[in-house]
């Protein structure tokens, strides 16, 4: 079995694909939408110890102080 990703430029092509699916020649699966929160959760799960809000705030303040000379 081969898997292809296609972009449909003409609505008639979508109809043809639907007909092929009804004849059990192909299978159409809609891609799962990945939300930003799911992506962030995946990335955070790989980190053993995520920084706390206070640590993030402290780091941001240090960078701002360097950048703006205050």
C-alpha positions in Angstrom: 0.0 0.0 0.0 1.3 3.5 -0.9 0.3 6.7 0.8 0.1 10.0 -1.0 -0.8 13.5 0.0 -2.5 15.5 -2.7 -3.9 19.0 -3.1 -7.2 19.2 -4.9 -7.3 22.2 -7.3 -10.6 21.5 -9.0 -13.8 20.4 -7.2 -14.4 17.8 -9.9 -11.3 16.0 -8.8 -12.8 15.6 -5.3 -15.9 14.0 -6.8 -13.7 11.6 -8.8 -11.8 10.7 -5.6 -15.1 10.2 -3.7 -16.3 7.9 -6.5 -13.0 5.8 -6.3 -13.5 5.5 -2.6 -17.1 4.3 -3.0 -15.8 1.6 -5.4 -13.3 0.5 -2.6 -10.4 1.4 -4.8 -8.9 4.0 -2.5 -9.4 5.0 1.1 -9.6 8.7 2.1 -8.5 9.7 5.5 -8.7 13.3 6.7 -5.5 14.5 8.4 -5.6 15.1 12.1 -5.3 18.7 13.0 -2.5 19.4 15.5 -3.4 22.1 17.9 -0.8 24.4 19.4 -1.6 23.1 22.9 -1.0 19.5 21.8 2.3 20.5 20.3 3.4 22.3 23.5 2.3 19.4 25.7 4.4 17.0 23.5 7.4 19.3 23.7 7.0 19.8 27.5 6.7 16.1 28.2 10.2 15.6 26.8 11.7 18.1 29.3 12.5 16.6 32.7 12.1 19.8 34.6 10.3 22.7 33.0 11.1 26.2 34.4 8.6 27.8 36.7 6.8 31.0 35.9 9.1 32.9 38.3 12.2 31.5 36.6 10.9 32.6 33.2 10.0 36.0 34.5 13.5 36.5 36.1 15.2 35.5 32.8 13.0 37.8 30.7 13.9 40.7 33.1 17.6 40.0 32.8 17.4 40.0 29.0 15.4 43.2 28.9 17.8 44.9 31.3 20.8 43.9 29.0 18.9 45.0 25.9 17.7 48.3 27.1 20.6 49.1 29.4 18.6 49.6 32.6 
